[in-house]
Amino acid sequence: MIWLISTLSEDLLSHIVGIESAQDLLNLLERRFSGVSRANIHQLRSRLQSISKGDLSMDSYLQSVKEIADGLAADGQSLSESDLVAYVLNGLPDEYDSFITSIETRIEPVTLDELHALLLGRESAILKRKTRSTSVVATEPFHAYAATSGSSRSNFRGGRGRGRFHSNSGSQFHSRNHPFPGTNNSSGRGLLPTPSSFFPTNTSSTNSNGFFYNSSGFSPDRSMTCQICERKGHFSLTCRQRLNLSYNANVVPARFQAPSAHYAHSASPPTDNLWLADSGASNHVTSNMSNLGHSSPYTGSETLRVGDGNSLPISHTGSTILHTSNAKFHLLNVLHVPQVAHNLLSVHKFVSDNHCSLIFDEIGVSIKDNATQRMLYQGPCDQGLYPIYCSSSVQVSPLSSGTSPTAFLVSKASIHTWHKRLGHPHSAVLKTIVTSNQLPLEDSSFSKPQCTDCILGKATRLPFTPSSSVSTTPLELVHSDVWGPSPIDSCTGYRYYVLFLDDYTKYSWIFPLKFKSDVCEVFKVFKAKMENVLNSKIKYLRSDSGGEYLSTGFQTFLNQQGIIHQFSCPHTPQQNGSAERKHRHIVELARTFLAASGVPHKYWVDAFLTATYVINRLPHTTSHMSPWQLLFNTLLS
């Protein structure tokens, strides 16, 4: 209790007078602060739901959200990462609406760290746009559904519960109670009225802006002049010549030119390094033949249909590679149409062929890799269009161009680079290739490449050195190993055999086994018989660490007989190589006997015993004497 009191602040000491036990003190503190904690949680949740960025910087705004979340966590009310992301997005201003849409439509949820980085980048882009923006409203071409005049301006946008149409023009048809005709009045992000609701066929009244209005929508005044064809009675947005490539209007002032989005009327030739992202295009299109590599004439009957219904002939098809500062993108099946004004990039084919995502917003366009989520490209929005600036890399066949292949070597490579390109060959092979083909090198002197990949990929186990131990008498060292199980049981039910090999004479004994556990009993018989015949004792037994050799009965017997048991290291059969090689010799000879005689494989035990008998009587390659002669010191009759 004294320890608890020492941790309390001075203003609480007066409240614990008369408390006699630690339990009573804890109960008092719990009753006092539980209500405060609940009130604090309610207050923090209210702040989190109503927080907004306002004039705060993005860092300050995110720090405020984090402080509230930390306070809730301290009171035992931790929020999930997805909830915090939702609160952060809910407090962003209207200029972040497109960013919020891109986040909410992502397949994979965004993390707080990733959202923090994205918001800082978006804030920087918005600030740059604001600083370099000029008075665009007065000079920008007419390309909106609703007209603007003087101080009157309208804004229809969706949002988080505030997606109705708002206006400050004061006109009778721009009000909360009278949203655009032809649309519902529900809120939500990205809800826009259909063009048909703006241009009805019947009109009944006119306002000061030059529009007719009735219960069905808006219609232009018949005295208004089209900005494309200079005729009266319709908008440029509904002009029949809007997408007509062959139509040439008279030169008009800059502020009355056709919308820049309708790039078919561009008088300037297309820029080779500029491609316009087009979600309505089914194929990539270019008018510059030099943008295509490995092109071939198009012999099909299909044509390219444009927005005004006209069809343009296709001249060639090919492919190219677009290079940016961070990546390269493949464009396959590009159509060469000489009449188009700009290089068009089909969004669907681009994201499908390059496994990436295209993100559009009011700031510009971004390209992100789907696998790594790495940002590959970022570009600005230019008058409602999304250009992608890059350079085309066209590969031309040397046979068709008639030029030397060396014209395609743009830079000299190091010997290490050529070593990798040619598949990591040996240094002698690499030197031959470089010399015979006169490959350009950064360093004229050839040096052997030090390749770490070769060291890792071509590493081999070092060979084992021959054993230096030499036996001087029979049975001084006996090698042993168990072979099996056999894929076929013998006719007598055997599946294994145990080998005993004398190190001095190389004489072999094999004993068929039905179970590995029979090794101990077989060794007892073998030891008693051979020690009696040869009048010599077994001093060392060398084997692997199999369970049949490590059994308690076997180890007890060896200790009683004074035999030293030597084990090979795990997974290292090379240390018992004599027994392993003898296994191979016996098995190969036995299989040869079975194949030559045509005897069924179930008689493999007899074949193995016969092979052992023959091997013991054939001269050895090192001593030129048979194991029988060395063991019994007698010649074969």
N, C-alpha and C positions, 0 to 999 in steps of 0.2 A: 504493500500500500504506500509506503514511503517513496518507492521508486515512481509510482504513478503520480503522486502529488508533486514530485520534483519536475515533472514534465508539463505541468499545467501553467498557464499564464496567470498573472496576478489578478486580473478581473474575474477569474473563475474561482479563486480561492475562497472568496466570501460565500460562494454557493455550496460549498462542501462542508460547512461547519456542522458537526454532529454526526458525520459519516464515520462508522466504526469499522467497516470491513472493505476489502478491495472489491468484493462483489457488489456491495451497495454503491460504491463509487462508480463502477462501470455502468451499472443500471441507470444511475442519475445522468451520466454523460450521454448515454444512448437516448434517453428520453428528451434531453435538452437539444441535441443536435440532429436527431432524425427528422424533425419537422423542418429545420433550417436546410437540410440537405435536399428534401423534396421540393422545397420552394426554390432552391438554387437550380435544381434540375429543370423545373418548369420555366424559369427565367432564361436559362441557357438555350433551351429548345426554342423558345419564342424568338430569341435573338438570332438563332441559326436560320429559322424559317423566314425572317424578315430582312436578313442581311443583304446588302447590295453593294456593288463596286462603287457606284457613284463617281466621285472625283478622285478616289484613291488610286494609287498605282497598283499594278497587278501584284507586285510583291507584298504590298501592305494589305491588299484585299485577301490574298491567300493566307497571310499570317494571321489575320483576324479570324478566318474560318478555323484555322488550326488551333488557335487559343481557345475558342469555344468548344471544339471537339476534345481538346485535352482536359478542359474543365469537366465535361460530361464523363470522360473516362475516369477521372479522379473520383467522381461520385458513383462509379460502378455502372455507368450507362454508356458503354463504348458503342460507337457507330461503325457500321461496316464501311468498307472502302467505296462500294457502289453508292451508298447513301451520301457520303461526303462529296462524291463526284456530282451527284444530283443537286445538292445544296449549292455547290460552287457554280454550276451552270445556271441555276435558277437566279442567281444574283448578278449575272452579267448584263450589261446594257444591250440595246437593240442592235448596235453595230456588230455584235458577236453572234447574231442569229444564224448566219450561214455556218459559222464555226460550230455552233451547238448542234445544228442539223447533221453535220458530218460526224460528230462524236456520237450522237444518238443512233445513227444508222450503221455504225461499225458492227461487224460480226463479233469480234472479240472485244470484251470490255476493256476500257482504258484504265490504267493505274493512276494513282495520285501523282507519282513522280513524272510519269509521261504527260499527264495533263498539265502539270506545272510548267514543264518545258514547252509544250505546245502553246500555252497561254502567253508565256513570255515572248515567244516568237511572233504570235499574232498581234500582241500589243505593240511590238516594235514595228511590224508592217503597217499597222493602222496609223501610228504616229508619223511614219515616213510619208504615207499617202496624204495625210492632212497637211504636212509641211510643204509638199510640192504641188498640192492641188491649187488650181486657179479658178477663176470664174468660168466654169465650164457650161453652166446652164444657159448663158446667153448665146454661146457659139456652137453648142452641141447639136448635131443633126436631130431631126424629129424621129425618135424611135421608141416612143412609149405609147401605151394604150390611151392614157388620159392626158389631155392637153394641159399646159401650165401657162399662166398669163399674169404678169405683174407680181403682186405679192401672194397671189392665190397659189397654194400648193396642197397636194393631197398625198396621203401615204396609206397604202393598204398592205398590211403585213400580218403574218401569223406570229404567234409567240406562246409563251407559257401562260395561257389563260387570258391573254389580252389581244386576241387575233382579229378583232373587228376592224372595220374601216374607220380611220380617224381623219379629220380635216380641220383646217383653220381658215378656210376660205370664206365661210359664212354664206355660201350659196344654198339654194333650197334643196338641191339634190346631193349635197355633200354633208351628210349628217349621220349621227349614230343611229337615228331612227329610220333612215332611208339608206341602207347599204346598196351596193351595186345591184341592179336588177339582174335576174338570171342566175344568181348565186345564192347559196344558203347563208344563214347568218351565224354559223357556228364558228367557234374559234379553233385555232390550230396553226401549226407552222406550215408555211408555204402555200396557203390556200389562196388561189387567184381566180378571178372571174374569167369565163371563157370569152374569146374574142367576139363570138356571135352576139353576146349580150351587150356589147358596146356599139354595134353597127346594125340596128334594126332597119327594116324597110320603111316603116311608117313613122312619121314625126308629128308632133302636135304643138310644141312651144319652143321658144328660143330664149337663150340667156345671153348675157353680155359677152361671153367668151366665144360666141360663134357656133354653139352647139344647139341642136334641137334636142328636146327631152320629152319623153312621155313615159307611160307605165312600163314600157318594154325596154327602154335603154336610150342610147345616144346616137345621133346621126350628125354628120358635118353639115354646115351651112352650104347651100348651093353656090354661094358667092366665093367660097374658099378655093384657092388655087393649089393643085397638086404640085409637090416639089420635084417630081420626076418628069412627068410629061407636060407640065405647065397648063393642064386643063383644069376647069373648074368642076365642082360638084362631088369630089371624093378626096379621101386622104391618100398620102403616099403609101400607107400600109396596105391599102386595098387596090392600089393601082395595078392594072393588068400588065404594065410594062416593067414592073418592079424587078422581076427576075429574068427578063428577056435579054439574052446575051447579044442579040443582033440589033437591039434598039439603041440609037444614039440620040439623046436629047440635046437640046441647045445648052450652051454653057450657062449655068445659073450661079448666083452668088453662093459663097461657101456655106453660109448658114442655112441655105435651102437645098443643099445637095441631098441625094438619096441616103438612107441609113447606111452606116458603115458596116452593119452586119450583113448587108446584101452585097457581098464582095464580088459578085459576078459582073458589076459595072465598073470595076476598078480599071483605070486607064493605064496604070503603071504595070510593068511586067512583074511576074512573081519573083520573090527573093528566094534563092536556092536554099539558104539556111533558115528559112522561116516556114513552119508548117502550122496550119490552123487546125486545132482540135475540133472535130465535127462529130457530134453524137448521132447525127442523122445520116451519116455516110456509111454505106455498107462496104466500101473498099477505100484503100488509100489511092489518092489521085494526084498526079503531077503533070504539069505542062512542059517541063524541062526534061528533054531526053537524057541530058548528062547526069540526072539524078538516079538513073537506073543502071544496075549492073547485071550482066548476063541477060540482057533483054532479048526478047524474041517478038517478031511481028504477031499481032493478034489476028487470028483468022476466023474467029467466031462471029456470030450474027448479033450478039447482044450489044447494046449501046448504054451510055451513061445518061440516066434521066435526072434532070435538075428540077429545082423547085417550081419553075413556071410551066412544067409539063413538057418542055422540049427535050430531045434526045441528042446527045453528042457522040460522035464516033470515037471508038477506042483504037489507038494506033498500035501500041506495044504494051507488053507486060514485062515486069521484071522485079527485082528486089534491091534493097539498099540497106545500109547501116547508118543510123544517126548517132553521132558522137556528141556528148555533152562533157562538161568538166568532170563529172563524177561517174558516168556510165555510158554504155552504148546500147542502142535499141535496134532490133531487127524489124524491118518492114518487108513483109512478104506479099507477093502478088499485087504489086503496085501497078495501077493503070496509068498509061500515058495518054492523056487527052489534051491535045494542043490548045483547045479553045478555052480551057478553064483559066481563071485569073489568078488563083492561088494554089499552093500545095495544100491538099486536104488530108488530114489524118483521121482515119476511122477509129473512133474511140474503142469500139468493141473489138476489132481485130488487133489493135495495139495492145490492149490489156490482156488479150488471150494469147498472143504470140510471145509477149515478154513477161508474163506472170507478174504483173504489177497492178497498181491501182492509180486511177486518175481522180484527183480531188479538185473540184471547182468551187470557188467562192467569190465574193466581191473583190477580194484582193488580187487573186490570180489563180494559177493552176499549179498543182503539186503532183509529182509522180513518186510513189512509194513502192518499194519491193515487198511483195506479199510474204515471202519466206522470212526475211530478216527484219521487216518493218523499217528498213533504212531509207532515208529520204534521198532519192536519186536526182531530182530536178525540182526547181522552184522558179516560176516565171510570173511576170505581172499580167494583169488584165488590161487590154488596150482597147478602149472604146467599145466595150461589150464583147470583144473577141478574146480568145485564149490562144495566143501564138506560142509556139514552142521553138526557141532559137537553138539551132544546132548545126553541125556540119555533116554533109553526106559523104560516106566513104564508099566509093564505087570500085568494085573489083573487075578488071577487064582481063580476059584470057590473053596470054602472050601470043597464042597461035593466030587469033583474030587481029591483033594489033600489029603484028609483024615486028615487034620490038624485042630487044634482048631481055631475057629473064632478069638480068641484074638491074634493070630499071625499076623493079618492084622492091628492091632492098633499100629501105628508107634509112636505115641506120646500121652501124656496126655493132655486133653483139660480142659479149665476152665468151671466152672458152667455156666458162661454167654454164652460160645460157645455151650454147650449142650442145653441151653434154646433156642437158635436160631435154632439149628439143629432139634429139636423136635417140631418146630412150635409155639414157644412162649406160652407154657402151663402155668397154674397156678403153683405157687411155691410148693403147696402141691402135685400136680400131678407130677411135675418134681422130687421132692424128692423121691416119690414112685418108679419112673422109674429108677433113679440112684441107689437106694438101692437094688431093686429087680434084676437088671441086672448087678450090680457090675461094673458100668461104671468107667473108670479111670479118676480121677480128679487131677488137679494140687494141689489143697488144699484139704486135707482130711476132713476138717470141712465144712459142708454144710451151705452156706449162701444164703439168698434170693437175687436173681439177680435184680439189678436196671437197667431195660431195658427202654431206651428212646423211642424205637419203640413201645413198648406196651403202653406207656403213650399217644403217639400220635394216635395210631390206635384204642385203646379201650376206648378213652375218651367219657364220656356221660354227658349230661346236668344234673346239680344238681337239685334235686327236689325242688319245691316251698313249703315254709312253709305255714301252714294254716293261714288264715287271723285272726287277733286278734280283729277286729272290730265286734261288736255285736249290732244288731238292737233290739230296745225295744218296738216298736209300728208298726202296719201295715202301709205300704206306706212310712215309713221313708227312705228306700233305695229300689229302683226298678232297677233290672237288665234287660237289653234289648239287643237283638241281632236279626239279620235277617238271616233266613235260605233260601237257594236256590242258583241258580235256580233249579227247579225240572227237571229231565230228560224228564218228560212227563207233558204236560200242563193238568190242570184239565178240567173237562167237562164244567166248567164255565169260563175258560181262566186264572185261577190263576197260577203263577209260583213261588211265594215266600210266606212266612208268617213271621210276626214279633212277637217276644215273649216278654212278660212283666212278670217278675218274682218278687214277693214280697219277700224280703230278710228275713223278720221276720217269716212269715207263710209258705213260699215255695209254695204259691198259684200261678198258672200259667194262663196266658191269651194269646191266639194266635189269630191273625187276618190275613186272607189270603190277599195277595197283588198281583196285576198285574205288578206293577213297584216298585222299591225300593224308588223312590221319594215320594211314598204315605205314608211313615212312619210318616212324620210330621203331616198330617191331622188325621191319625189314633191315634197318641198319644194325640192330642187335645181332641178327642172324649173320649178316655180311661180315661184321667185325669179328665175331667168334670164329667163323670159318676161315677167313683169309689170314688172320693173325696166327692161326694154328698151322695153316699150310705154309706160309712164308716165314714163320718164326720171327715176326717183326710186329711192332706195335704202331697203331695209328696215333700220331701226335697232334695233328691239326686237321680240322674239318672246315672247309670254306664253302659257304652257301649264301643265298640271299636271305632277306628277312621275312620269308614267308611264314604263315602261321603254323605250318607243319613242322618247321624247325624251331620255332619259338615256344612250342608247347611246354608245359611244366614237366611232363614226363620225359620228354626228350632232353631238356636242359638238365634235369636231375641225373639222368643216366650218364651224360657227358661229364658232369662234374664228378660223379663217382668213379669214372674210368680215367680221370685225369686228362681228358681230351680238350684241347683249346679250340673253341668255336670262333671262327672268323666270319664276320658279316660284310657283305658289300653294301654300299650306301644306297638309300632308297632311289629308285628310278635310275640306277646306274648299273645296268647289266654288264658294262664293259669291264668292271672290276672282277667279274667272274667269267671272263671271256673264254677260258678253256672249256668250261661246261657248255656255254652257249654255242661255240663252234662245233663241239662234238655232237650236240643236238642236231645241228643242221646237216652234218655229215651222215649221221644215222638215218635221219628222215629222208634225205634225198636218195640215198642208196636203197632204202626200203621201198620207196615209191617206184623206183626203177625196177625192182624185182617184181612188184605187183603188176606193173604195166607190161613187163616182158612175159610174165607167166599167165596173165589173164585171170589170176585168182581174185575172187571177190574181196572187197576192201575190209570185210569183217574179219579177215585173217591177218590184219595188220600186225598183231602181236608176234606172230610167227615170222613175218617179214622183218620186223625190227630186231628180233633175236638173231635171225640169220645175218642181217647186216652187221650187227655188233660182232658176231663170230668172225666174219670175213675181215672187218676192219682191224681186229686184234692180230690178225695173221699177215697183214700187208705191211711192207716196209714203210717206216715213217719218213717224211720228207727231210727232216733235220738230221736224225741219227742214222738213216739208211738201214735201220734194223727194225724188225717188227716188234710191237709191244710184247708179244708172247715171248720172244727171244730175250728181251731185256728183263722181263719179270721172272721167268723160270730159268734163265741162263742156259737154255737148250735150243738146238736147232730143230726146225720143223721137219718131220719125216716125209 
